[in-house]
Amino acid sequence: MHESISELQKKEKALQEQNNLISKKLKEKEK
């Protein structure tokens, strides 16, 4: 059950990209 660091980094990056998209959508709604 050992995940390689690169796998974890990929997941981390994907989550950050999702957060960026959500933040953009929220900012657009505020306009």
Backbone atoms as SQL, in Angstrom:
CREATE TABLE atoms (id INTEGER PRIMARY KEY, chain TEXT, resi INTEGER, resn TEXT, atom TEXT, x REAL, y REAL, z REAL);
INSERT INTO atoms VALUES
  (1, 'A', 1, 'MET', 'N', 0.836, -1.209, 0.000),
  (2, 'A', 1, 'MET', 'CA', 0.000, 0.000, 0.000),
  (3, 'A', 1, 'MET', 'C', 0.868, 1.255, 0.000),
  (4, 'A', 2, 'HIS', 'N', 2.008, 1.158, -0.645),
  (5, 'A', 2, 'HIS', 'CA', 2.935, 2.298, -0.652),
  (6, 'A', 2, 'HIS', 'C', 2.805, 3.070, -1.956),
  (7, 'A', 3, 'GLU', 'N', 2.417, 4.322, -1.833),
  (8, 'A', 3, 'GLU', 'CA', 2.293, 5.156, -3.028),
  (9, 'A', 3, 'GLU', 'C', 3.593, 5.913, -3.260),
  (10, 'A', 4, 'SER', 'N', 4.000, 5.977, -4.500),
  (11, 'A', 4, 'SER', 'CA', 5.226, 6.707, -4.795),
  (12, 'A', 4, 'SER', 'C', 4.991, 8.206, -4.636),
  (13, 'A', 5, 'ILE', 'N', 6.066, 8.925, -4.367),
  (14, 'A', 5, 'ILE', 'CA', 5.941, 10.372, -4.158),
  (15, 'A', 5, 'ILE', 'C', 5.388, 11.036, -5.414),
  (16, 'A', 6, 'SER', 'N', 5.819, 10.571, -6.573),
  (17, 'A', 6, 'SER', 'CA', 5.346, 11.196, -7.814),
  (18, 'A', 6, 'SER', 'C', 3.833, 11.060, -7.947),
  (19, 'A', 7, 'GLU', 'N', 3.297, 9.927, -7.512),
  (20, 'A', 7, 'GLU', 'CA', 1.836, 9.735, -7.580),
  (21, 'A', 7, 'GLU', 'C', 1.143, 10.747, -6.675),
  (22, 'A', 8, 'LEU', 'N', 1.672, 10.911, -5.471),
  (23, 'A', 8, 'LEU', 'CA', 1.071, 11.868, -4.537),
  (24, 'A', 8, 'LEU', 'C', 1.175, 13.284, -5.092),
  (25, 'A', 9, 'GLN', 'N', 2.309, 13.599, -5.715),
  (26, 'A', 9, 'GLN', 'CA', 2.479, 14.939, -6.278),
  (27, 'A', 9, 'GLN', 'C', 1.478, 15.180, -7.398),
  (28, 'A', 10, 'LYS', 'N', 1.204, 14.142, -8.194),
  (29, 'A', 10, 'LYS', 'CA', 0.219, 14.287, -9.277),
  (30, 'A', 10, 'LYS', 'C', -1.153, 14.602, -8.690),
  (31, 'A', 11, 'LYS', 'N', -1.528, 13.877, -7.644),
  (32, 'A', 11, 'LYS', 'CA', -2.835, 14.120, -7.011),
  (33, 'A', 11, 'LYS', 'C', -2.880, 15.528, -6.432),
  (34, 'A', 12, 'GLU', 'N', -1.801, 15.924, -5.781),
  (35, 'A', 12, 'GLU', 'CA', -1.728, 17.255, -5.179),
  (36, 'A', 12, 'GLU', 'C', -1.928, 18.324, -6.243),
  (37, 'A', 13, 'LYS', 'N', -1.244, 18.167, -7.377),
  (38, 'A', 13, 'LYS', 'CA', -1.349, 19.160, -8.451),
  (39, 'A', 13, 'LYS', 'C', -2.764, 19.192, -9.012),
  (40, 'A', 14, 'ALA', 'N', -3.367, 18.042, -9.171),
  (41, 'A', 14, 'ALA', 'CA', -4.731, 17.976, -9.706),
  (42, 'A', 14, 'ALA', 'C', -5.693, 18.699, -8.764),
  (43, 'A', 15, 'LEU', 'N', -5.526, 18.494, -7.464),
  (44, 'A', 15, 'LEU', 'CA', -6.408, 19.159, -6.496),
  (45, 'A', 15, 'LEU', 'C', -6.219, 20.668, -6.559),
  (46, 'A', 16, 'GLN', 'N', -4.984, 21.115, -6.679),
  (47, 'A', 16, 'GLN', 'CA', -4.725, 22.550, -6.744),
  (48, 'A', 16, 'GLN', 'C', -5.357, 23.148, -7.992),
  (49, 'A', 17, 'GLU', 'N', -5.280, 22.432, -9.120),
  (50, 'A', 17, 'GLU', 'CA', -5.884, 22.938, -10.354),
  (51, 'A', 17, 'GLU', 'C', -7.393, 23.039, -10.196),
  (52, 'A', 18, 'GLN', 'N', -7.994, 22.040, -9.542),
  (53, 'A', 18, 'GLN', 'CA', -9.447, 22.073, -9.313),
  (54, 'A', 18, 'GLN', 'C', -9.803, 23.290, -8.469),
  (55, 'A', 19, 'ASN', 'N', -9.014, 23.532, -7.414),
  (56, 'A', 19, 'ASN', 'CA', -9.283, 24.685, -6.552),
  (57, 'A', 19, 'ASN', 'C', -9.180, 25.978, -7.344),
  (58, 'A', 20, 'ASN', 'N', -8.200, 26.058, -8.244),
  (59, 'A', 20, 'ASN', 'CA', -8.042, 27.268, -9.048),
  (60, 'A', 20, 'ASN', 'C', -9.270, 27.485, -9.920),
  (61, 'A', 21, 'LEU', 'N', -9.783, 26.420, -10.521),
  (62, 'A', 21, 'LEU', 'CA', -10.962, 26.548, -11.373),
  (63, 'A', 21, 'LEU', 'C', -12.156, 27.018, -10.558),
  (64, 'A', 22, 'ILE', 'N', -12.342, 26.445, -9.388),
  (65, 'A', 22, 'ILE', 'CA', -13.479, 26.828, -8.536),
  (66, 'A', 22, 'ILE', 'C', -13.339, 28.292, -8.128),
  (67, 'A', 23, 'SER', 'N', -12.151, 28.710, -7.768),
  (68, 'A', 23, 'SER', 'CA', -11.939, 30.100, -7.363),
  (69, 'A', 23, 'SER', 'C', -12.280, 31.040, -8.508),
  (70, 'A', 24, 'LYS', 'N', -11.868, 30.692, -9.721),
  (71, 'A', 24, 'LYS', 'CA', -12.169, 31.535, -10.883),
  (72, 'A', 24, 'LYS', 'C', -13.672, 31.644, -11.078),
  (73, 'A', 25, 'LYS', 'N', -14.371, 30.525, -10.972),
  (74, 'A', 25, 'LYS', 'CA', -15.826, 30.539, -11.163),
  (75, 'A', 25, 'LYS', 'C', -16.489, 31.428, -10.124),
  (76, 'A', 26, 'LEU', 'N', -16.039, 31.328, -8.872),
  (77, 'A', 26, 'LEU', 'CA', -16.635, 32.143, -7.811),
  (78, 'A', 26, 'LEU', 'C', -16.383, 33.626, -8.083),
  (79, 'A', 27, 'LYS', 'N', -15.182, 33.966, -8.513),
  (80, 'A', 27, 'LYS', 'CA', -14.869, 35.371, -8.790),
  (81, 'A', 27, 'LYS', 'C', -15.718, 35.881, -9.947),
  (82, 'A', 28, 'GLU', 'N', -15.942, 35.036, -10.955),
  (83, 'A', 28, 'GLU', 'CA', -16.755, 35.471, -12.097),
  (84, 'A', 28, 'GLU', 'C', -18.175, 35.764, -11.641),
  (85, 'A', 29, 'LYS', 'N', -18.695, 34.950, -10.727),
  (86, 'A', 29, 'LYS', 'CA', -20.074, 35.154, -10.253),
  (87, 'A', 29, 'LYS', 'C', -20.187, 36.476, -9.504),
  (88, 'A', 30, 'GLU', 'N', -19.121, 36.857, -8.799),
  (89, 'A', 30, 'GLU', 'CA', -19.179, 38.085, -8.000),
  (90, 'A', 30, 'GLU', 'C', -19.286, 39.326, -8.876),
  (91, 'A', 31, 'LYS', 'N', -18.782, 39.259, -10.099),
  (92, 'A', 31, 'LYS', 'CA', -18.802, 40.437, -10.984),
  (93, 'A', 31, 'LYS', 'C', -20.220, 40.905, -11.266);
